[in-house]
């Protein structure tokens, strides 16, 4: 717990919450413009479902990059200050330090997901959508996003801890964003091999074409797919922690 508090203390001058809010404002502004235009063209078929599909799709692009930036800022402090050796000399457990950084990054990205849900509700009221707020869909969307973040952050932290040059880690985030944005174009068997595809893969709403008309369909992720993603998070975190604990400092 002390290690986690220290991570947040070290971020006090980094303005990461403000950066997250500004980053999300670009994404959600894009969503607002897209849904507004769709509502003008086809008001009968545009609603909460269209907004959730759009946000989930945009998350595939924005959240991997945001995760890369957040994790790189957390890890770069130790690389630049060469404090890994000092922390080890102070008898700080490597696994404890790794867990603290991982938890800190997930708390920040969880804050981003909560902010998204709040803004989605605000956009819905702003556009005067006729249907009531779909609480169950928003909860499913939130947990799907958080679950995917667990794996993406684990992968980014593994790379950021092992490499001093954080440019490579940011490149991984951008590659993940490109894959996440285009994953729906892949055959499902191929798309599911990439963790970034699960931002849309775990979305409670998808779309399909019927007589050249796009229709939004609600769906349940079931139990198997979320458990697979959770297992991936455990494996990636465990592997990252194992190799980080054996890294020479």
Beta strands, then each sheet from edge to edge (+ up, - down):
strand 1: 205-210
strand 2: 213-218
sheet 1: 1+ 2-
end
